[in-house]
């Protein structure tokens, strides 16, 4: 049975690592990161919506009168 030749494995693995690193860096360079909501809220203009003009309050149900 022939023996497996592993003489090129070291150089293959050593060259593979920087190659994978560069590929990942190029992929991350293409990605777009969105702003957090706190940063985005200050840049947006406020729109006048009908529900912003109204003041509403949620009332509790009426209390039952106490019977003594």
Secondary structure, 3 states (H helix, E strand, C coil): CCCCCCCCHHHHHHHHHHHHHHHHHHHHHHCCCCCCHHHHHHHCCCCCCHHHHCCCCCCCCCCCCCCC
